[in-house]
Amino acid sequence: MLSLPEIESSNSRIATTLPPGLIAVFVGATSGIGYYTLKQFVQHARQPRVYFVGRSQEAGDRIAAECQKLTPDGRVTFIQADTSLIRNVDHVCRIIKQSETTINLLFLTTGTLLSHTETPEGLHFATSVTYYSRTRFIQNLLPLLRPAPHLRRVVTVFGAGKEGAITTSDLQAWKVPMMSQRGHLSSMTTLSLEALANQAPEVSFVHDFPGLVKTNLARGGEGPAVFVLKQVFKVINPLLAMSNRECGERQTFVATSAQYPNKDALANGVPLPAGAAVARGTNGQSGSGVYSVDWDGTSSGPKVEALLSRYRQEGLVEKVWEHTTKEYERIAGLDSA
């Protein structure tokens, strides 16, 4: 386990060990984990150029002004978009590509408990927000991440360590019980990162679990299961949830530390202290370039590694990726029809 002082020590060296002008994209940063991390990142980085994406223009304007004060020499830009729609994801990525030729960090936190609702593009809303749109951002922005001179990292915050059974006949998870969706989508997320890492070994990919944090995840959710979860959160959050600041510090560490290097072991982030080891990747090898990381910064462990190894042997990395790209192609066809 990495203690908060160890995390803070690493983050305090971002300004001196990483160059000024880091370019970062935060998706889902108008509340919760993305917002907490955005605030800590802009405080630690020198003259960053940050784009953050969210649904609420009002919240975006407020947060942009707040973060701009935290980094007077940096630049913080809000892009309003409903990222449950893949066409909107593509539009946001085009905006970013018009302004930047490289980016150093892509940080994704969009989520929802709203289930069994269909998007206008024919995707399961919960799966679109948590999986398809995030993966589309990664796919679209990978050409900007790969040539970046420093860092080159993707962090997607969801259910690392909670990888579970995948219903291969229902990858959109329409019929997957709500309490089983986290394991299903967590496995899809990690496997898709492995597929992307095969295309881009220059980039490090981290799927992490944030721990118990105060968020608006249950906002808009319906049904008895969501009602029960809301009541549970009301009771345990004040007792057990980490502070917003600690959440932001821990996620900033995951986003910037050399503990999670890319496969090529280059441009890896804030150097580790003497004696510290890089993380074990999802294939059980240290520094493999793809990581499933628990809330305390440690790798998810042998049980998850064994499950993912079985999925690889069964060809699920390829199957999940083929399914994902076919959905994007289908949606692209809707626009051209």
C-alpha positions as CSV (number, residue, x, y, z in Angstrom):
1,M,0.0,0.0,0.0
2,L,1.2,3.5,-0.8
3,S,0.7,5.9,2.0
4,L,-0.7,9.4,1.4
5,P,2.6,11.0,2.4
6,E,4.4,8.9,-0.2
7,I,1.8,9.9,-2.8
8,E,2.2,13.6,-1.9
9,S,6.0,13.4,-2.0
10,S,5.8,12.1,-5.6
11,N,3.2,14.7,-6.7
12,S,5.3,17.5,-5.2
13,R,8.0,16.6,-7.7
14,I,5.9,16.9,-10.8
15,A,6.9,20.5,-11.3
16,T,10.6,19.7,-11.0
17,T,10.8,16.4,-12.8
18,L,8.3,16.8,-15.6
19,P,8.6,19.6,-18.1
20,P,6.3,22.7,-18.2
21,G,3.4,22.7,-20.6
22,L,2.1,19.2,-20.1
23,I,-1.1,18.7,-22.1
24,A,-3.9,16.8,-20.4
25,V,-7.4,15.8,-21.3
26,F,-9.9,15.0,-18.5
27,V,-13.2,13.5,-19.5
28,G,-15.9,13.6,-16.9
29,A,-14.3,16.3,-14.7
30,T,-17.2,18.5,-13.8
31,S,-17.9,16.5,-10.5
32,G,-16.5,13.8,-8.4
33,I,-13.2,12.0,-9.0
34,G,-12.4,13.8,-12.3
35,Y,-12.9,17.2,-10.7
36,Y,-10.8,16.3,-7.6
37,T,-8.0,15.1,-9.8
38,L,-8.1,18.0,-12.2
39,K,-7.7,20.4,-9.3
40,Q,-4.7,18.6,-7.9
41,F,-3.1,18.1,-11.3
42,V,-3.2,21.8,-12.2
43,Q,-1.8,22.8,-8.8
44,H,1.2,20.4,-9.2
45,A,2.0,20.8,-12.9
46,R,3.9,23.8,-14.4
47,Q,2.0,25.8,-17.0
48,P,-0.2,22.9,-18.0
49,R,-2.6,23.0,-20.9
50,V,-5.7,21.2,-19.9
51,Y,-9.0,20.4,-21.6
52,F,-11.8,19.0,-19.6
53,V,-15.1,17.6,-20.9
54,G,-18.5,17.5,-19.2
55,R,-22.2,17.9,-19.7
56,S,-22.9,21.0,-17.6
57,Q,-21.8,24.4,-19.1
58,E,-22.5,26.1,-15.8
59,A,-20.3,23.7,-13.8
60,G,-17.6,23.8,-16.5
61,D,-17.4,27.6,-16.5
62,R,-17.2,27.6,-12.7
63,I,-14.5,24.9,-12.6
64,A,-12.5,26.4,-15.4
65,A,-12.3,29.7,-13.5
66,E,-11.4,28.0,-10.3
67,C,-8.6,25.9,-11.9
68,Q,-7.3,28.9,-13.9
69,K,-6.7,30.6,-10.5
70,L,-4.8,27.6,-9.3
71,T,-2.5,27.7,-12.4
72,P,-2.2,31.4,-13.5
73,D,0.5,30.5,-16.1
74,G,-1.4,27.5,-17.4
75,R,-4.5,27.2,-19.6
76,V,-7.7,25.5,-18.7
77,T,-10.4,25.0,-21.3
78,F,-13.8,23.5,-20.9
79,I,-15.6,21.6,-23.7
80,Q,-19.3,21.0,-23.2
81,A,-20.5,17.6,-24.5
82,D,-22.8,14.7,-23.8
83,T,-20.2,11.9,-24.1
84,S,-22.7,9.1,-24.0
85,L,-22.9,9.7,-27.7
86,I,-20.0,8.4,-29.8
87,R,-20.6,11.2,-32.5
88,N,-20.1,13.7,-29.7
89,V,-16.9,12.0,-28.6
90,D,-15.6,12.2,-32.1
91,H,-16.5,16.0,-32.3
92,V,-14.7,16.7,-29.0
93,C,-11.6,14.9,-30.3
94,R,-11.6,16.9,-33.5
95,I,-11.7,20.1,-31.4
96,I,-8.7,18.9,-29.5
97,K,-6.8,17.8,-32.6
98,Q,-7.3,21.3,-34.1
99,S,-5.3,22.8,-31.3
100,E,-2.8,20.1,-30.3
101,T,-0.4,17.8,-32.1
102,T,0.4,15.8,-28.9
103,I,-1.1,15.1,-25.5
104,N,0.6,13.7,-22.5
105,L,-2.3,12.5,-20.4
106,L,-5.8,11.2,-21.0
107,F,-7.8,10.8,-17.8
108,L,-11.3,9.3,-18.0
109,T,-14.0,9.1,-15.2
110,T,-17.4,9.2,-16.8
111,G,-19.9,6.9,-15.2
112,T,-23.6,6.3,-14.2
113,L,-25.9,3.9,-12.4
114,L,-28.7,4.6,-14.9
115,S,-29.3,1.2,-16.5
116,H,-31.4,-0.3,-19.2
117,T,-31.8,2.9,-21.2
118,E,-30.9,3.1,-24.9
119,T,-28.9,6.0,-26.4
120,P,-30.0,7.4,-29.8
121,E,-27.1,5.5,-31.3
122,G,-28.5,2.1,-30.1
123,L,-26.1,1.6,-27.2
124,H,-26.9,0.6,-23.7
125,F,-26.5,3.9,-21.9
126,A,-24.6,2.6,-18.9
127,T,-22.2,0.7,-21.1
128,S,-21.8,3.6,-23.5
129,V,-20.9,6.1,-20.7
130,T,-18.6,3.7,-18.9
131,Y,-17.0,1.8,-21.7
132,Y,-17.7,2.7,-25.4
133,S,-17.3,6.5,-25.1
134,R,-14.1,6.2,-23.0
135,T,-12.6,3.6,-25.3
136,R,-13.5,5.9,-28.3
137,F,-11.7,8.8,-26.7
138,I,-8.6,6.6,-26.3
139,Q,-8.8,5.3,-29.8
140,N,-9.2,8.8,-31.3
141,L,-6.5,10.4,-29.2
142,L,-3.9,7.6,-29.4
143,P,-2.2,9.3,-32.4
144,L,-1.6,12.4,-30.2
145,L,-0.4,10.3,-27.2
146,R,2.1,8.1,-29.1
147,P,4.5,10.9,-30.2
148,A,4.4,12.9,-27.0
149,P,7.9,13.5,-25.6
150,H,6.9,12.9,-22.0
151,L,4.5,10.8,-19.9
152,R,2.2,9.3,-22.6
153,R,-0.4,7.9,-20.3
154,V,-4.1,6.8,-20.3
155,V,-6.0,6.4,-17.0
156,T,-9.5,5.1,-16.9
157,V,-11.1,5.1,-13.4
158,F,-13.6,2.4,-12.9
159,G,-13.4,-1.1,-11.4
160,A,-9.9,-2.4,-11.5
161,G,-9.4,-5.4,-9.3
162,K,-13.2,-6.1,-9.7
163,E,-12.8,-7.8,-13.1
164,G,-15.3,-10.6,-13.3
165,A,-17.4,-12.8,-15.6
166,I,-18.0,-11.5,-19.1
167,T,-21.3,-12.4,-20.8
168,T,-19.9,-12.8,-24.3
169,S,-23.4,-13.1,-25.9
170,D,-24.4,-9.7,-24.4
171,L,-21.4,-7.5,-24.4
172,Q,-23.5,-4.4,-24.1
173,A,-24.8,-5.8,-20.8
174,W,-28.5,-5.4,-21.5
175,K,-29.4,-8.5,-19.6
176,V,-26.5,-8.6,-17.2
177,P,-27.9,-8.1,-13.7
178,M,-27.0,-4.7,-12.3
179,M,-24.8,-6.2,-9.5
180,S,-22.8,-8.2,-12.1
181,Q,-22.3,-5.3,-14.5
182,R,-19.3,-4.0,-12.7
183,G,-17.4,-7.2,-13.1
184,H,-18.5,-7.5,-16.8
185,L,-17.5,-3.9,-17.7
186,S,-14.3,-4.0,-15.6
187,S,-13.1,-7.0,-17.6
188,M,-14.1,-5.4,-20.9
189,T,-12.2,-2.2,-19.9
190,T,-9.0,-4.0,-19.0
191,L,-9.1,-6.3,-22.1
192,S,-9.7,-3.3,-24.3
193,L,-6.6,-1.6,-22.8
194,E,-4.6,-4.6,-23.6
195,A,-5.8,-4.5,-27.2
196,L,-4.9,-0.8,-27.4
197,A,-1.5,-1.4,-25.8
198,N,-0.7,-3.9,-28.6
199,Q,-1.2,-1.1,-31.0
200,A,0.7,1.5,-29.0
201,P,3.5,0.1,-26.7
202,E,4.8,3.7,-26.3
203,V,1.8,4.5,-24.1
204,S,1.0,3.3,-20.6
205,F,-2.5,2.3,-19.8
206,V,-3.9,2.2,-16.3
207,H,-7.4,0.9,-15.2
208,D,-7.8,1.8,-11.6
209,F,-10.3,1.6,-8.8
210,P,-10.7,4.8,-6.8
211,G,-11.9,3.4,-3.5
212,L,-14.8,4.9,-1.6
213,V,-15.2,8.5,-2.8
214,K,-18.0,11.0,-2.6
215,T,-19.4,11.3,-6.2
216,N,-22.6,12.0,-8.0
217,L,-22.6,8.6,-9.6
218,A,-26.0,7.7,-8.4
219,R,-27.5,10.9,-9.8
220,G,-30.3,10.0,-12.2
221,G,-30.3,6.3,-11.4
222,E,-33.6,4.6,-10.9
223,G,-34.9,1.3,-9.5
224,P,-34.7,-0.6,-6.2
225,A,-31.0,-1.5,-6.5
226,V,-30.0,2.1,-7.1
227,F,-32.3,3.2,-4.2
228,V,-30.6,0.8,-1.8
229,L,-27.1,1.9,-3.0
230,K,-28.0,5.6,-2.4
231,Q,-29.1,4.8,1.1
232,V,-26.0,2.8,1.8
233,F,-23.8,5.6,0.4
234,K,-25.5,8.1,2.7
235,V,-24.5,6.0,5.7
236,I,-21.0,4.9,4.9
237,N,-19.7,7.8,2.9
238,P,-19.3,10.2,5.9
239,L,-17.6,7.4,7.9
240,L,-15.3,5.7,5.4
241,A,-14.9,7.8,2.2
242,M,-11.5,9.3,1.7
243,S,-11.4,13.1,1.4
244,N,-11.8,14.8,-1.9
245,R,-8.3,16.1,-1.7
246,E,-6.8,12.6,-1.0
247,C,-8.7,11.2,-3.9
248,G,-7.3,13.8,-6.2
249,E,-3.8,13.3,-4.9
250,R,-4.0,9.5,-5.3
251,Q,-5.3,9.8,-8.9
252,T,-2.7,12.4,-9.8
253,F,-0.1,10.0,-8.6
254,V,-1.5,7.2,-10.9
255,A,-1.5,9.7,-13.7
256,T,2.1,10.9,-13.3
257,S,4.3,8.4,-11.5
258,A,6.9,6.3,-13.2
259,Q,5.5,3.4,-11.2
260,Y,3.3,2.6,-14.2
261,P,5.6,2.7,-17.2
262,N,4.8,2.0,-20.8
263,K,6.1,-1.2,-22.3
264,D,9.0,0.6,-23.9
265,A,10.0,2.0,-20.4
266,L,10.5,5.5,-21.8
267,A,9.0,8.9,-20.9
268,N,7.5,7.4,-17.8
269,G,6.8,10.2,-15.4
270,V,8.0,11.3,-11.9
271,P,11.0,9.0,-11.0
272,L,10.5,6.5,-8.3
273,P,12.4,6.9,-5.0
274,A,15.4,4.6,-4.5
275,G,14.4,1.0,-3.9
276,A,10.8,1.4,-5.2
277,A,9.7,-1.1,-7.9
278,V,7.5,-0.5,-10.9
279,A,4.0,-2.0,-10.8
280,R,3.1,-5.5,-12.0
281,G,1.1,-5.4,-15.2
282,T,-2.1,-7.3,-16.0
283,N,0.0,-10.1,-17.5
284,G,1.9,-10.6,-14.2
285,Q,5.1,-9.0,-15.5
286,S,6.6,-5.9,-14.0
287,G,6.3,-2.8,-16.2
288,S,4.2,-4.5,-18.9
289,G,2.5,-1.3,-19.9
290,V,-1.1,-2.2,-18.9
291,Y,-2.1,-2.1,-15.2
292,S,-5.1,-3.0,-13.1
293,V,-4.6,-0.9,-10.0
294,D,-6.5,-0.8,-6.6
295,W,-7.3,2.4,-4.7
296,D,-4.0,2.3,-2.8
297,G,-1.8,2.2,-6.0
298,T,-1.0,-1.5,-5.8
299,S,-1.6,-4.0,-8.6
300,S,-4.7,-6.0,-8.4
301,G,-3.0,-9.3,-7.8
302,P,-2.8,-13.0,-8.8
303,K,-6.6,-13.7,-8.9
304,V,-7.2,-11.0,-11.5
305,E,-4.1,-11.9,-13.4
306,A,-5.3,-15.5,-13.6
307,L,-8.8,-14.5,-14.8
308,L,-7.3,-12.2,-17.5
309,S,-4.9,-14.9,-18.5
310,R,-7.8,-17.3,-19.1
311,Y,-9.6,-14.6,-21.1
312,R,-6.6,-14.1,-23.3
313,Q,-6.3,-17.8,-24.0
314,E,-10.0,-17.8,-24.9
315,G,-9.4,-15.0,-27.4
316,L,-11.5,-12.4,-25.6
317,V,-9.1,-9.6,-26.1
318,E,-9.7,-9.9,-29.8
319,K,-13.4,-10.6,-29.4
320,V,-14.0,-7.6,-27.2
321,W,-12.0,-5.3,-29.5
322,E,-13.7,-6.6,-32.7
323,H,-17.1,-6.1,-31.1
324,T,-16.2,-2.6,-30.0
325,T,-14.9,-1.4,-33.4
326,K,-17.9,-2.9,-35.2
327,E,-20.2,-0.8,-32.9
328,Y,-18.2,2.3,-33.9
329,E,-18.5,1.4,-37.5
330,R,-22.2,0.8,-37.2
331,I,-22.7,4.2,-35.5
332,A,-20.6,5.9,-38.2
333,G,-22.9,4.4,-40.7
334,L,-25.9,6.0,-39.0
335,D,-24.4,9.5,-39.8
336,S,-23.7,8.7,-43.4
337,A,-27.0,6.9,-44.1
